[in-house]
């Protein structure tokens, strides 16, 4: 039986591969693939009012090697940064947070 962290790691990898395989290089996300992934898989972290310009800025910030695609390393760096921010946000919450309805404070 797999552990939650193992399942989470596989979900991160499989989600990246699912969206990257939609068109073009199956190991990199295009701008459109990244936008779709964010909107569908991280809706709580992706404000619906983001403009196309906002997505372009985000994409350009993630595309460190400037090859006009986001590879897995660039993607996972962004996700880990988001996890760090979430951890800081929920720092003062009960141990079972974010499921705790009274959190965040």
HELIX and SHEET records of a PDB file:
HELIX    1   1 UNK A    4  UNK A   20  1                                  17    
HELIX    2   2 UNK A   31  UNK A   41  1                                  11    
HELIX    3   3 UNK A   43  UNK A   45  5                                   3    
HELIX    4   4 UNK A   52  UNK A   62  1                                  11    
HELIX    5   5 UNK A   72  UNK A   89  1                                  18    
SHEET    1   A 2 UNK A  28  UNK A  29  0                                        
SHEET    2   A 2 UNK A  70  UNK A  71 -1                                        
END                                                                             
